[in-house]
Each structure stands twice: as C-alpha cells, then as structure tokens.
Amino acid sequence: MIDELAIRLKARQFMAGLDLSNIDKDLTVYTRKVNAKLTTEEMSPGESGYTLTRRDGKSSIVVNELERRERQRFSACHEVGHLVLALASNHQETPAWSYAKRDDNEIACDIFASELLMPFDAFKRDVDQDQPSFELIERLRSKYVVSFAACASRLAAVTDYPCAFVFMNATVVRYASRSKALRDLNAWVEMRSPIPPGSVAHRLVQEGEWSGEDSRVAQDVWFRDWPNGYDLTEMAKHYPTFEETFSLLWFEPDGGPDEPVKVWSGSVAQEDDGGLQELDGVLSFQKKTKKR
C-alpha cells in the first residue's frame, strides 16, 4: 500500500530551501541535490529514462531525447524520486493497452515527480485564481511544462471546489483524482465501471466525434445514492481514434450537499488502482510501451 501523503511530504522536504524560480526551464536544482547529471539519448519507443549510479555516489540520469519536453521533465523527476526515496526501479515493459497494476515503487516515484514539477504552494495559488476548467488547465500546464492530464489530476486534487478529474479508456472508467472537498462528501467515482449514461463523456463517446464541451448534468449521473436536486458541471473531451476520454467534474462551492452522503450501494469504490499508465498523464496513444 502506497502512502501518498508520506511521499509528498518527503518531496516537499527535499524541495525545502531550494530556489524553484527557474524549474520551468531547468531542473538542475533537483539533480544537483542528488549529485546527479541529467543527459539525454535516443531510446526505443516506450523507454523514458534510467539512472546509473557509480561507486563514488555520483549518478547519471538519462532520459529519452525523442520524447516530448513534458515527458522528459517528468522522467527526470521520476528518476530523482528513485534516488531520494531509495526505491529500486522496476522497468518492466507493459503494453500501452494494458491496465495491469504497476509496481508500487514506480507509482511512488510518479507521485514524487508530480510534486517536484508542480510545487504545492505555487500551484495551489494559481489554481485558486479561477474555477476549474479546461482553459485553466491549459494555462497551468503551459506554465509548469507538464502534460494536460498531469495538470488536470493535480488541479482536481488541490482545488477547494468539490471536483474530480476522470480518465476513461474505450467505454470504461479507469482513473479518478478527487479534491478533499469531494472526498469529504463521500463522492466516489467507480473504477472499471461503464461510462455513465447521461454524462457528457458518454454522449461524446456515442457520437464518436473528436470534440469537447461542457454542460450541467444531474449529480446522480456520476455519484449514485445522493440526494436529488443537485447539478454539477462536466467538461469532457473525447479522442475517438485512440478511445480516450477525459471529464472534469465540479460543483459550485455551495452547490453540493451540505453533509456527507452516508449511503453508497455500488461495488467497491477505488481511487487510482495503478491502471493509469503514469501520473504524468501520458496517454496510450502517445507511446507504444511503458518503461522507465
């Protein structure tokens, strides 16, 4: 069982006292602290990076020069995570279509990397400037030089709004990131369930169009056994060629139930089951295999 809070706290301790003003352009502040040098080389499709540590304690972090800048940055911080957390790498390849559970060490280093790339205090201040939206996510992903899904997942986790970011593959819900406000209301997004009829995501998938839109939907479309009368906003994007769909769900701060919902009758609800390829949000159509 991964202790996400402990990992994030270790990342913040690692970052304490560092000058983070230039991390959107240069990650040397991180690699220098772990006595490592960052380099690039051409790697096979699906390979993202690795670390070599010499007997004198110096390390070389190598990332795939063929991958997007956002991906290279994530891979570099992931490898820093291995060094700081002293976790062994498990660089097994997994087909892009596979949702088999990933190794806990790899997930832990993904969490660590997301903290380094989107430092909590600065990111939270930016998130609090506006309500959740794809437009806000696009602005923040550009500022922090991260992928759309990584930014959306982080936004949903830190916003004060009752909010969730949901990733779907084909017609199945695979991953959800929820805010504390939504978790406190006992709102669960059911993993491995069909995309719920009545949702914007479901309609986009049924239409089979490369499109995105937002709409008000009844809360019980996504959250069952809730009191009637509450509506939430759902923004969704669908990529039919790759069978990938995102939804961003949120209530206005005073728009949801006042008390936590105590009844939930679905199957066992789960948060991220390790199925999403990486917390950086690199979707399956952007690579053939998964290997660090």
C-alpha positions in Angstrom: 0.0 0.0 0.0 1.4 3.3 -1.1 1.4 6.2 1.5 0.9 9.1 -0.9 0.9 11.7 1.8 4.3 10.5 3.2 5.8 10.6 -0.4 4.5 14.1 -1.0 5.9 15.2 2.4 9.3 13.7 1.5 9.2 15.6 -1.8 8.4 18.9 0.0 11.2 18.3 2.5 13.6 17.6 -0.4 12.5 20.9 -2.1 12.7 23.0 1.1 15.2 25.8 0.8 15.7 25.3 -2.9 15.3 28.2 -5.4 12.4 27.0 -7.5 12.0 30.1 -9.6 13.5 28.5 -12.7 12.3 25.0 -12.7 10.0 25.5 -15.7 13.3 25.9 -17.7 15.9 24.0 -15.8 15.8 21.0 -13.4 19.4 21.3 -12.3 18.3 22.5 -8.8 16.9 19.0 -8.3 19.6 16.9 -10.0 22.4 18.8 -8.3 20.9 18.0 -4.9 21.0 14.2 -5.6 24.6 14.5 -7.0 23.4 13.6 -10.5 23.9 14.9 -14.0 21.0 14.9 -16.4 21.6 13.9 -20.0 19.5 12.7 -23.0 19.9 9.9 -25.5 17.8 8.2 -28.2 15.9 5.3 -26.8 13.5 2.8 -28.1 9.8 3.7 -28.2 8.3 3.3 -24.7 11.6 3.8 -22.9 11.6 7.0 -21.0 14.7 7.1 -18.8 17.0 5.4 -16.3 19.7 6.1 -13.7 23.2 4.9 -13.4 25.0 5.4 -10.0 28.7 5.0 -9.8 30.7 3.7 -6.8 31.7 7.3 -5.9 28.0 8.1 -5.3 27.6 10.2 -8.4 24.7 9.4 -10.7 23.7 10.0 -14.3 20.0 10.4 -15.1 19.3 9.7 -18.7 16.0 10.5 -20.5 14.7 9.8 -23.9 15.6 12.7 -26.3 12.8 11.5 -28.7 10.0 12.2 -26.2 8.2 15.5 -25.7 9.7 18.0 -23.3 7.0 17.5 -20.8 7.7 13.8 -20.8 11.5 14.2 -20.4 11.0 16.5 -17.5 8.6 14.1 -15.8 11.0 11.2 -16.4 13.9 13.2 -14.9 12.0 14.0 -11.7 10.8 10.4 -11.5 14.4 9.2 -11.5 15.2 11.8 -8.8 12.4 10.2 -6.9 14.1 6.8 -7.1 17.3 8.3 -5.7 15.7 10.3 -2.9 13.3 7.6 -1.8 15.9 4.9 -2.3 13.5 2.8 -4.2 14.6 0.2 -6.7 13.5 0.6 -10.3 11.2 -2.0 -12.0 11.5 -1.1 -15.6 9.3 -3.8 -17.0 7.6 -3.1 -20.2 3.8 -3.1 -20.2 1.7 -2.9 -23.5 0.1 0.5 -23.8 -3.4 -1.2 -23.9 -2.7 -2.9 -20.6 -4.2 -1.7 -17.3 -2.3 -4.2 -15.2 -1.3 -2.8 -11.8 2.1 -1.1 -11.9 4.9 -1.6 -9.5 4.4 0.4 -6.3 7.9 1.8 -6.5 7.2 3.3 -9.9 3.9 4.8 -8.8 5.6 6.3 -5.7 8.2 8.0 -7.9 5.5 9.3 -10.2 3.9 10.9 -7.1 7.2 12.4 -6.1 7.8 13.7 -9.7 4.4 15.4 -9.8 5.2 17.2 -6.5 8.6 18.5 -7.9 7.1 19.7 -11.2 4.0 21.3 -9.6 5.1 22.6 -6.2 2.1 22.7 -3.9 2.2 26.3 -2.6 2.7 27.9 -6.0 0.4 25.6 -7.9 -2.4 26.0 -5.3 -2.2 29.8 -5.5 -2.6 29.5 -9.3 -5.5 27.0 -9.0 -7.3 29.3 -6.5 -7.4 32.2 -9.1 -10.3 30.6 -11.0 -12.9 27.9 -11.1 -11.9 24.5 -12.5 -11.9 24.4 -16.3 -10.0 23.0 -19.2 -8.9 26.6 -20.0 -7.3 26.9 -16.6 -5.6 23.5 -17.0 -4.2 24.6 -20.4 -2.8 27.8 -18.8 -1.2 25.9 -15.9 0.2 23.1 -18.0 2.0 25.6 -20.1 3.3 27.5 -17.1 4.6 24.3 -15.3 5.5 22.5 -18.5 3.6 19.3 -17.7 1.1 17.2 -19.6 -2.6 18.1 -19.7 -3.7 15.0 -17.7 -0.9 15.5 -15.1 -2.1 19.1 -14.6 -5.8 18.1 -14.5 -5.2 15.4 -12.0 -3.2 17.8 -9.8 -5.8 20.6 -10.1 -8.6 18.3 -9.1 -6.6 17.1 -6.1 -5.8 20.6 -4.7 -8.7 22.8 -5.6 -11.2 23.9 -2.9 -14.1 23.1 -5.2 -15.7 19.7 -4.9 -14.0 18.4 -8.1 -12.9 15.3 -9.9 -10.8 14.6 -13.0 -11.8 11.3 -14.6 -9.9 9.4 -17.3 -11.7 6.8 -19.4 -10.4 4.2 -21.9 -12.8 2.8 -24.5 -16.1 2.8 -22.6 -14.6 2.1 -19.1 -13.7 4.5 -16.2 -10.0 3.8 -15.4 -8.8 6.6 -13.1 -10.1 9.5 -11.0 -8.4 12.2 -8.9 -10.7 13.9 -6.4 -10.4 17.0 -4.3 -10.6 16.9 -0.5 -13.9 18.7 -0.6 -15.4 16.0 -2.9 -13.9 13.2 -0.8 -15.4 14.7 2.4 -18.8 14.4 0.7 -18.2 10.7 0.2 -18.5 11.1 -3.6 -16.9 8.1 -5.3 -16.1 7.6 -9.0 -16.5 3.9 -9.5 -13.5 2.4 -11.2 -13.8 -0.2 -14.0 -17.4 0.8 -14.5 -19.0 1.8 -17.8 -19.0 5.5 -18.6 -22.3 6.5 -17.1 -25.2 7.2 -19.4 -26.4 10.8 -19.2 -22.9 12.1 -18.8 -21.2 14.4 -21.3 -18.5 11.9 -21.7 -21.0 9.1 -22.6 -22.6 11.3 -25.3 -19.3 12.2 -26.9 -18.3 8.6 -27.0 -21.6 7.6 -28.5 -21.3 10.3 -31.2 -17.8 9.2 -31.9 -16.6 12.7 -32.7 -13.3 14.3 -31.8 -14.8 17.0 -29.7 -15.0 18.6 -26.3 -17.8 20.5 -24.5 -19.2 21.3 -21.1 -22.7 21.0 -19.7 -24.7 20.8 -16.4 -25.7 17.3 -15.5 -27.6 15.7 -12.6 -25.2 14.7 -9.8 -26.5 11.2 -9.7 -25.2 10.6 -13.2 -21.7 10.3 -11.7 -22.4 9.9 -7.9 -25.1 7.4 -7.0 -27.3 7.4 -3.9 -27.0 11.2 -3.5 -30.0 13.5 -2.6 -31.8 14.7 -5.7 -31.7 18.3 -6.9 -28.0 18.9 -7.2 -26.4 19.7 -10.6 -22.7 19.6 -11.4 -20.7 20.9 -14.3 -19.0 18.4 -16.5 -16.4 19.3 -19.1 -15.4 16.4 -21.3 -13.0 15.8 -24.2 -13.1 12.6 -26.4 -10.4 11.3 -28.8 -12.2 8.6 -30.8 -9.1 7.5 -32.8 -7.5 6.4 -29.5 -10.6 5.7 -27.5 -9.5 8.1 -24.7 -11.9 10.4 -22.9 -11.4 13.0 -20.0 -14.0 14.5 -17.8 -13.6 17.3 -15.3 -16.5 17.4 -12.8 -17.2 20.0 -10.2 -19.9 21.6 -8.0 -20.0 25.3 -7.2 -18.7 25.6 -3.6 -22.3 25.9 -2.3 -23.9 23.8 -4.9 -23.5 20.3 -3.4 -24.9 18.5 -0.4 -24.2 20.2 3.0 -23.4 16.9 4.7 -21.5 13.8 3.6 -23.6 11.2 1.8 -23.7 8.2 4.1 -25.2 5.6 1.7 -23.3 4.1 -1.2 -24.5 0.9 -2.9 -22.2 0.4 -5.7 -19.4 -2.2 -6.0 -16.2 -1.5 -4.1 -15.1 2.0 -5.0 -11.5 2.6 -5.7 -9.3 5.6 -6.4 -6.4 5.1 -8.8 -5.7 1.4 -9.0 -2.4 1.8 -10.7 -4.1 1.4 -14.0 -3.4 4.8 -15.5 -0.1 4.5 -17.3 1.6 7.2 -15.4 0.5 10.1 -13.1 2.1 12.4 -15.6 -0.9 11.6 -17.8 0.9 10.4 -20.9 -1.9 8.6 -22.7 -1.6 5.3 -24.5 -1.7 6.9 -28.0 1.5 8.8 -27.2 3.7 5.8 -26.7 3.8 2.1 -27.5 5.1 0.7 -24.3 5.7 1.8 -20.8 9.2 1.6 -19.5 11.5 3.9 -17.5 
